[in-house]
Amino acid sequence: MTALVTTLTETMRYRGAIGQWSWVLHRVTGLGVVLFLTLHVIGVAYSVFYPGLWEEEVLIYQHPIFTIGEFVLTACVVYHALNGLRIAILDSRPHLWKFQKQAATYVLLGTIVLLIPTFIIMFGHVLNHYNESPTFVDIPTLINAMLRFAIGIAAAAALAVLASGLYGLIGGNQQDVTVGKGTGSRMERFWWSFMRISGVLIIPLVFGHLAIAHLVQGVFDLNMANATIGGVPIADAGAILANGINNSGTAVEYVAERWNFLIAGVALWRIYDAALLALVTVHGFNGLRYVVTDYTMSSPLMRRAATYLCFIGGVALLVVGVLALLGTIDTTAVQLAEEAKAHFLSVP
Protein backbone atom coordinates (compact mmCIF):
# COMPACT_ATOMS: atom_id res chain seq x y z
CA MET A 1 0.00 0.00 0.00
CA THR A 2 2.90 2.35 0.80
CA ALA A 3 4.32 1.78 -2.69
CA LEU A 4 0.94 2.53 -4.26
CA VAL A 5 0.64 5.80 -2.35
CA THR A 6 4.18 6.71 -3.35
CA THR A 7 3.39 6.04 -7.02
CA LEU A 8 0.35 8.32 -6.92
CA THR A 9 2.03 11.13 -5.01
CA GLU A 10 5.19 11.03 -7.11
CA THR A 11 3.14 11.00 -10.30
CA MET A 12 1.32 14.13 -9.20
CA ARG A 13 4.61 15.72 -8.09
CA TYR A 14 6.01 15.06 -11.57
CA ARG A 15 3.44 17.58 -12.79
CA GLY A 16 2.49 15.62 -15.87
CA ALA A 17 5.89 14.70 -17.35
CA ILE A 18 4.91 12.54 -20.31
CA GLY A 19 7.23 9.64 -19.50
CA GLN A 20 5.70 9.23 -16.04
CA TRP A 21 2.15 9.59 -17.31
CA SER A 22 2.79 7.06 -20.10
CA TRP A 23 3.92 4.55 -17.48
CA VAL A 24 0.84 5.20 -15.33
CA LEU A 25 -1.57 5.10 -18.27
CA HIS A 26 -0.07 1.87 -19.55
CA ARG A 27 -0.71 0.20 -16.20
CA VAL A 28 -4.19 1.63 -15.71
CA THR A 29 -5.34 0.74 -19.23
CA GLY A 30 -3.82 -2.73 -18.87
CA LEU A 31 -5.79 -3.32 -15.66
CA GLY A 32 -8.97 -2.23 -17.42
CA VAL A 33 -8.38 -4.65 -20.28
CA VAL A 34 -7.70 -7.57 -17.89
CA LEU A 35 -10.93 -6.87 -16.02
CA PHE A 36 -12.92 -6.83 -19.25
CA LEU A 37 -11.12 -9.95 -20.51
CA THR A 38 -12.21 -11.85 -17.41
CA LEU A 39 -15.84 -10.81 -17.76
CA HIS A 40 -15.86 -11.41 -21.51
CA VAL A 41 -14.32 -14.90 -21.51
CA ILE A 42 -16.58 -16.13 -18.72
CA GLY A 43 -19.60 -14.56 -20.40
CA VAL A 44 -18.92 -16.15 -23.79
CA ALA A 45 -18.31 -19.50 -22.07
CA TYR A 46 -21.83 -19.24 -20.68
CA SER A 47 -23.12 -19.53 -24.28
CA VAL A 48 -21.85 -23.13 -24.28
CA PHE A 49 -22.49 -24.19 -20.69
CA TYR A 50 -25.34 -21.91 -19.54
CA PRO A 51 -27.05 -20.42 -22.64
CA GLY A 52 -29.81 -18.73 -20.69
CA LEU A 53 -27.35 -17.04 -18.36
CA TRP A 54 -25.30 -15.67 -21.27
CA GLU A 55 -28.47 -14.25 -22.81
CA GLU A 56 -29.31 -12.49 -19.58
CA GLU A 57 -25.75 -11.16 -19.24
CA VAL A 58 -25.86 -9.61 -22.73
CA LEU A 59 -29.15 -7.86 -21.93
CA ILE A 60 -27.60 -6.53 -18.74
CA TYR A 61 -24.51 -5.32 -20.61
CA GLN A 62 -26.74 -3.16 -22.80
CA HIS A 63 -27.40 -0.89 -19.83
CA PRO A 64 -26.15 2.71 -20.40
CA ILE A 65 -23.49 2.23 -17.71
CA PHE A 66 -21.87 -0.53 -19.76
CA THR A 67 -22.30 1.50 -22.94
CA ILE A 68 -20.09 4.16 -21.37
CA GLY A 69 -17.75 1.38 -20.30
CA GLU A 70 -17.52 0.18 -23.91
CA PHE A 71 -16.10 3.55 -24.98
CA VAL A 72 -13.67 3.57 -22.05
CA LEU A 73 -12.58 0.02 -22.83
CA THR A 74 -11.96 0.86 -26.49
CA ALA A 75 -9.79 3.81 -25.46
CA CYS A 76 -7.86 1.56 -23.06
CA VAL A 77 -7.24 -1.07 -25.73
CA VAL A 78 -6.07 1.42 -28.36
CA TYR A 79 -3.73 3.31 -26.03
CA HIS A 80 -2.32 0.18 -24.41
CA ALA A 81 -1.66 -1.42 -27.80
CA LEU A 82 0.09 1.61 -29.27
CA ASN A 83 2.12 2.30 -26.13
CA GLY A 84 3.06 -1.37 -25.90
CA LEU A 85 4.30 -1.19 -29.48
CA ARG A 86 6.37 1.86 -28.51
CA ILE A 87 7.93 -0.04 -25.60
CA ALA A 88 8.67 -3.09 -27.76
CA ILE A 89 10.36 -1.00 -30.46
CA LEU A 90 12.46 1.05 -28.05
CA ASP A 91 13.50 -2.02 -26.05
CA SER A 92 14.63 -3.77 -29.24
CA ARG A 93 16.55 -0.66 -30.29
CA PRO A 94 18.03 0.76 -27.05
CA HIS A 95 19.77 3.60 -28.89
CA LEU A 96 16.32 5.00 -29.71
CA TRP A 97 15.35 5.49 -26.07
CA LYS A 98 16.62 9.05 -26.26
CA PHE A 99 13.52 9.67 -28.40
CA GLN A 100 11.13 8.11 -25.89
CA LYS A 101 9.50 11.46 -25.05
CA GLN A 102 8.68 12.12 -28.70
CA ALA A 103 7.50 8.52 -29.11
CA ALA A 104 5.17 8.87 -26.10
CA THR A 105 3.72 12.01 -27.66
CA TYR A 106 3.15 10.18 -30.95
CA VAL A 107 1.35 7.42 -29.06
CA LEU A 108 -1.06 9.92 -27.52
CA LEU A 109 -1.66 11.60 -30.87
CA GLY A 110 -2.10 8.24 -32.60
CA THR A 111 -4.60 7.17 -29.96
CA ILE A 112 -6.65 10.33 -30.48
CA VAL A 113 -6.53 10.00 -34.28
CA LEU A 114 -7.78 6.41 -34.12
CA LEU A 115 -10.41 7.05 -31.46
CA ILE A 116 -12.15 9.97 -33.16
CA PRO A 117 -13.57 8.00 -36.13
CA THR A 118 -13.95 4.91 -33.94
CA PHE A 119 -16.10 6.75 -31.40
CA ILE A 120 -18.16 8.38 -34.14
CA ILE A 121 -19.01 4.97 -35.63
CA MET A 122 -19.68 3.45 -32.21
CA PHE A 123 -21.91 6.37 -31.24
CA GLY A 124 -23.91 5.79 -34.41
CA HIS A 125 -24.61 2.22 -33.28
CA VAL A 126 -25.65 3.53 -29.87
CA LEU A 127 -28.09 6.05 -31.37
CA ASN A 128 -29.64 3.41 -33.62
CA HIS A 129 -30.18 1.15 -30.64
CA TYR A 130 -31.57 3.85 -28.36
CA ASN A 131 -33.94 5.09 -31.06
CA GLU A 132 -35.68 1.72 -30.79
CA SER A 133 -36.63 2.50 -27.17
CA PRO A 134 -34.90 -0.52 -25.63
CA THR A 135 -35.73 -1.90 -22.20
CA PHE A 136 -32.96 -1.59 -19.60
CA VAL A 137 -32.50 -3.60 -16.44
CA ASP A 138 -32.72 -1.82 -13.11
CA ILE A 139 -29.68 -1.09 -10.97
CA PRO A 140 -30.32 -3.88 -8.38
CA THR A 141 -30.39 -6.46 -11.18
CA LEU A 142 -27.17 -5.06 -12.58
CA ILE A 143 -25.48 -5.17 -9.17
CA ASN A 144 -26.64 -8.75 -8.54
CA ALA A 145 -25.16 -9.84 -11.86
CA MET A 146 -21.80 -8.26 -11.04
CA LEU A 147 -21.78 -9.86 -7.60
CA ARG A 148 -21.25 -13.26 -9.21
CA PHE A 149 -17.96 -12.08 -10.63
CA ALA A 150 -16.99 -10.24 -7.45
CA ILE A 151 -17.56 -13.36 -5.36
CA GLY A 152 -15.44 -15.43 -7.75
CA ILE A 153 -12.58 -12.94 -7.60
CA ALA A 154 -12.81 -12.75 -3.81
CA ALA A 155 -12.74 -16.55 -3.55
CA ALA A 156 -9.65 -16.73 -5.78
CA ALA A 157 -7.96 -14.01 -3.69
CA ALA A 158 -8.74 -15.88 -0.46
CA LEU A 159 -7.34 -19.10 -1.93
CA ALA A 160 -4.18 -17.28 -3.00
CA VAL A 161 -3.63 -15.79 0.48
CA LEU A 162 -4.23 -19.21 2.07
CA ALA A 163 -1.74 -20.89 -0.27
CA SER A 164 0.81 -18.15 0.41
CA GLY A 165 0.35 -18.52 4.15
CA LEU A 166 0.82 -22.29 3.99
CA TYR A 167 3.94 -21.87 1.91
CA GLY A 168 5.30 -19.39 4.46
CA LEU A 169 4.66 -21.84 7.33
CA ILE A 170 6.34 -24.73 5.50
CA GLY A 171 9.18 -23.03 3.65
CA GLY A 172 9.54 -19.80 5.55
CA ASN A 173 9.58 -16.32 4.02
CA GLN A 174 12.59 -16.93 1.82
CA GLN A 175 13.60 -14.66 -1.03
CA ASP A 176 11.22 -14.91 -3.96
CA VAL A 177 12.41 -17.01 -6.87
CA THR A 178 11.44 -14.22 -9.20
CA VAL A 179 14.38 -12.06 -8.12
CA GLY A 180 18.09 -12.60 -7.82
CA LYS A 181 20.34 -14.95 -9.72
CA GLY A 182 19.70 -18.35 -11.21
CA THR A 183 16.52 -19.93 -12.52
CA GLY A 184 14.30 -17.08 -11.35
CA SER A 185 16.26 -14.52 -13.30
CA ARG A 186 16.21 -16.66 -16.45
CA MET A 187 12.47 -17.06 -16.08
CA GLU A 188 12.00 -13.31 -15.71
CA ARG A 189 14.10 -12.71 -18.82
CA PHE A 190 11.78 -15.08 -20.66
CA TRP A 191 8.71 -13.19 -19.46
CA TRP A 192 10.33 -9.87 -20.37
CA SER A 193 10.76 -11.09 -23.95
CA PHE A 194 7.34 -12.74 -24.03
CA MET A 195 5.56 -9.55 -23.01
CA ARG A 196 7.08 -7.62 -25.88
CA ILE A 197 6.66 -10.30 -28.54
CA SER A 198 3.12 -11.20 -27.49
CA GLY A 199 2.22 -7.52 -27.23
CA VAL A 200 3.08 -7.04 -30.91
CA LEU A 201 1.29 -10.24 -31.99
CA ILE A 202 -1.84 -9.28 -30.08
CA ILE A 203 -2.34 -5.94 -31.86
CA PRO A 204 -3.77 -7.21 -35.20
CA LEU A 205 -5.90 -9.81 -33.39
CA VAL A 206 -7.39 -7.33 -30.92
CA PHE A 207 -7.90 -4.61 -33.50
CA GLY A 208 -9.60 -7.12 -35.80
CA HIS A 209 -11.91 -8.16 -32.99
CA LEU A 210 -12.74 -4.55 -32.15
CA ALA A 211 -13.45 -3.77 -35.80
CA ILE A 212 -15.93 -6.63 -36.15
CA ALA A 213 -17.65 -6.31 -32.77
CA HIS A 214 -17.72 -2.52 -32.41
CA LEU A 215 -17.42 -0.95 -35.86
CA VAL A 216 -18.67 -3.23 -38.64
CA GLN A 217 -21.43 -4.13 -36.21
CA GLY A 218 -22.31 -2.73 -32.82
CA VAL A 219 -22.41 -4.74 -29.63
CA PHE A 220 -26.20 -4.32 -29.71
CA ASP A 221 -26.30 -6.55 -32.81
CA LEU A 222 -25.33 -9.52 -30.65
CA ASN A 223 -28.97 -10.24 -29.92
CA MET A 224 -30.75 -8.48 -32.77
CA ALA A 225 -33.20 -10.67 -34.66
CA ASN A 226 -32.27 -11.36 -38.31
CA ALA A 227 -29.04 -9.37 -38.02
CA THR A 228 -26.10 -10.48 -40.13
CA ILE A 229 -23.06 -11.98 -38.40
CA GLY A 230 -19.77 -10.18 -38.89
CA GLY A 231 -17.20 -12.40 -40.58
CA VAL A 232 -19.75 -15.05 -41.57
CA PRO A 233 -21.04 -14.83 -45.16
CA ILE A 234 -24.75 -15.34 -45.74
CA ALA A 235 -25.40 -18.88 -46.94
CA ASP A 236 -28.46 -21.04 -47.60
CA ALA A 237 -31.39 -19.50 -45.76
CA GLY A 238 -32.47 -22.99 -44.70
CA ALA A 239 -29.20 -23.76 -42.96
CA ILE A 240 -29.07 -23.88 -39.18
CA LEU A 241 -26.41 -22.11 -37.10
CA ALA A 242 -24.14 -21.44 -40.06
CA ASN A 243 -26.10 -19.26 -42.45
CA GLY A 244 -24.68 -15.89 -41.41
CA ILE A 245 -27.96 -14.57 -39.96
CA ASN A 246 -29.06 -14.41 -36.34
CA ASN A 247 -32.54 -15.86 -36.90
CA SER A 248 -33.42 -16.16 -33.22
CA GLY A 249 -32.06 -12.78 -32.16
CA THR A 250 -30.01 -14.31 -29.34
CA ALA A 251 -26.40 -13.78 -28.34
CA VAL A 252 -26.00 -17.54 -28.17
CA GLU A 253 -26.82 -17.93 -31.86
CA TYR A 254 -24.40 -15.10 -32.65
CA VAL A 255 -21.55 -17.06 -31.04
CA ALA A 256 -22.73 -20.31 -32.66
CA GLU A 257 -22.81 -18.72 -36.13
CA ARG A 258 -19.19 -17.60 -35.81
CA TRP A 259 -17.82 -20.77 -34.24
CA ASN A 260 -19.74 -23.17 -36.50
CA PHE A 261 -18.67 -21.39 -39.68
CA LEU A 262 -16.15 -23.52 -41.59
CA ILE A 263 -13.74 -22.76 -44.40
CA ALA A 264 -12.50 -25.96 -46.04
CA GLY A 265 -13.58 -27.80 -42.91
CA VAL A 266 -11.62 -25.46 -40.63
CA ALA A 267 -13.37 -23.52 -37.85
CA LEU A 268 -11.58 -20.28 -38.64
CA TRP A 269 -13.17 -18.16 -35.94
CA ARG A 270 -12.56 -20.74 -33.23
CA ILE A 271 -8.86 -20.73 -34.12
CA TYR A 272 -8.82 -16.92 -34.21
CA ASP A 273 -10.50 -16.69 -30.81
CA ALA A 274 -8.21 -19.39 -29.39
CA ALA A 275 -5.11 -17.42 -30.43
CA LEU A 276 -6.62 -14.26 -28.98
CA LEU A 277 -7.55 -16.04 -25.75
CA ALA A 278 -4.10 -17.56 -25.24
CA LEU A 279 -2.05 -14.47 -26.02
CA VAL A 280 -4.21 -11.90 -24.24
CA THR A 281 -4.77 -14.04 -21.14
CA VAL A 282 -1.12 -14.90 -20.55
CA HIS A 283 0.05 -11.40 -21.48
CA GLY A 284 -2.65 -9.75 -19.38
CA PHE A 285 -2.26 -11.78 -16.21
CA ASN A 286 1.53 -11.65 -16.32
CA GLY A 287 1.23 -7.88 -16.69
CA LEU A 288 -1.14 -7.92 -13.73
CA ARG A 289 1.52 -9.85 -11.79
CA TYR A 290 4.04 -7.10 -12.48
CA VAL A 291 1.65 -4.48 -11.16
CA VAL A 292 0.40 -6.19 -8.00
CA THR A 293 3.82 -7.47 -6.93
CA ASP A 294 5.20 -3.93 -7.23
CA TYR A 295 2.76 -2.85 -4.53
CA THR A 296 3.31 -5.80 -2.18
CA MET A 297 7.11 -5.66 -1.97
CA SER A 298 7.09 -5.05 1.78
CA SER A 299 5.11 -8.21 2.56
CA PRO A 300 6.38 -11.63 1.41
CA LEU A 301 2.98 -13.12 2.29
CA MET A 302 1.02 -10.70 0.11
CA ARG A 303 3.60 -10.72 -2.67
CA ARG A 304 3.35 -14.50 -2.98
CA ALA A 305 -0.44 -14.28 -2.71
CA ALA A 306 -0.54 -11.70 -5.52
CA THR A 307 1.56 -13.98 -7.73
CA TYR A 308 -0.62 -16.99 -6.93
CA LEU A 309 -3.77 -14.97 -7.62
CA CYS A 310 -2.53 -14.02 -11.08
CA PHE A 311 -1.59 -17.64 -11.76
CA ILE A 312 -4.95 -18.95 -10.56
CA GLY A 313 -6.86 -16.32 -12.54
CA GLY A 314 -4.89 -16.88 -15.74
CA VAL A 315 -5.08 -20.67 -15.65
CA ALA A 316 -8.77 -20.67 -14.73
CA LEU A 317 -9.61 -18.30 -17.57
CA LEU A 318 -7.61 -20.36 -20.07
CA VAL A 319 -9.32 -23.58 -18.98
CA VAL A 320 -12.80 -22.06 -19.16
CA GLY A 321 -12.08 -20.47 -22.54
CA VAL A 322 -10.59 -23.60 -24.08
CA LEU A 323 -13.44 -25.80 -22.85
CA ALA A 324 -15.93 -23.35 -24.35
CA LEU A 325 -14.09 -23.31 -27.70
CA LEU A 326 -14.11 -27.11 -27.76
CA GLY A 327 -17.78 -27.23 -26.82
CA THR A 328 -20.87 -27.43 -29.00
CA ILE A 329 -23.66 -24.90 -29.41
CA ASP A 330 -26.69 -26.56 -30.99
CA THR A 331 -30.28 -25.60 -31.65
CA THR A 332 -31.27 -26.70 -28.14
CA ALA A 333 -28.91 -24.13 -26.65
CA VAL A 334 -30.41 -21.46 -28.91
CA GLN A 335 -33.93 -22.41 -27.80
CA LEU A 336 -32.90 -22.13 -24.15
CA ALA A 337 -31.46 -18.70 -24.91
CA GLU A 338 -34.71 -17.62 -26.62
CA GLU A 339 -36.73 -18.70 -23.61
CA ALA A 340 -34.39 -16.93 -21.19
CA LYS A 341 -34.52 -13.75 -23.25
CA ALA A 342 -38.31 -13.77 -23.44
CA HIS A 343 -38.62 -14.41 -19.71
CA PHE A 344 -36.05 -11.76 -18.82
CA LEU A 345 -37.74 -9.09 -20.90
CA SER A 346 -41.19 -9.99 -19.56
CA VAL A 347 -40.20 -9.44 -15.93
CA PRO A 348 -41.23 -5.90 -14.87
Order of alpha helices (4+ residues) and beta strands (2+ residues): alpha-alpha-alpha-alpha-alpha-alpha-alpha-beta-beta-alpha-alpha-alpha-alpha
